[in-house]
Amino acid sequence: MAYGISTYAYFWRISERAPKPLSLLDMLVDTKEQGGEVFQICDYPAIESYDRTRLADIRDAARDLGLCLELGTRGVRSEHLAKYLDIAHQLDVTLVRSMMNTVGHRPGVDEAVALLRQTLPGYTQAGVTLGLETYEQVSTDDLLAVVTGVDSERLGVVLDPGNSVARLERPVDVVDATAPYVVNIHVKDFAFTRRDGWVGFTYAGCPLGTGLLDYDGMIAAVRPQERGINQIVEHWLPWQDEGFDATARLEHQWTQHSISTLLSNTDSSTTPLSTTPLRSE
């Protein structure tokens, strides 16, 4: 088990609003400086255009920094996941996170199961685990129906309980239902705040430990240290009215706070695992 940082923790600093967006190498270096042991390249489509030389440079930079890499994409189409399996091979990645839907493809349970049954033998042979993330576009029941329908030791769940709130699923219920199948955890806190005039609410991120995430309960249910499940820091940081510099500063502070909070809860010498045991009861 190890703690790490996702590209989502750099959301604004790699966006078009950044005067000089951070590169992957910049994020790798920052992850190391923050005390992270894993960097998850998540929903970063540019990686698909990297040739083998550039991928090798990223792999070697991570290795030199002592970081383990993970990948993240969206969709369950076989050809797309095969592409990410090849990228994973080039980067020495053993965990790929995906999501059920894309803009142009929203498969039902049966179609997703059929597609993943085609895909998983390649992942199994390569020793790469695929995790489907919990989120509001797909019910947790349907997500688990896909995972159990495929029934592969290399397919599990990436747990992010805050995502499913928009589907009116309680985070505690999502945690309890998915716990035996979790292969990766996205750690981000979240809260509701009243809008001006008390007309409705805003649902957004907040510093870890200050919102509605029952982190201790989640860890007790999933047992990541016992099962070798990495925990990856993400944020839902709203854009700040003061502009980019203020937003970037706060983004950095939230990451520092999250990593230091996580590291204070465990032995910082914990070694990242390259494989994730599934369905431990």
Secondary structure, DSSP 8 states (H G I E B T S, - for coil): --EEEEGGGGTTTTSTTSSS---HHHHHHHHHHHT-SEEEEES-GGGGG--HHHHHHHHHHHHHHT-EEEEE-----HHHHHHHHHHHHHHT--EEEE-S-BTTB---HHHHHHHHHHHHHHHHHHT-EEEEE-BTTB-HHHHHHHHHHH--TTEEEEE-GGGGGGGT--HHHHHHHHGGGEEEEEE-EEEEEE-GGG-SEEEEEE-TTSSS--HHHHHHHH-HHHHT-EEEE-------TT-HHHHHHHHHHHHHHHHHHHHTTS-TT----SS---S--
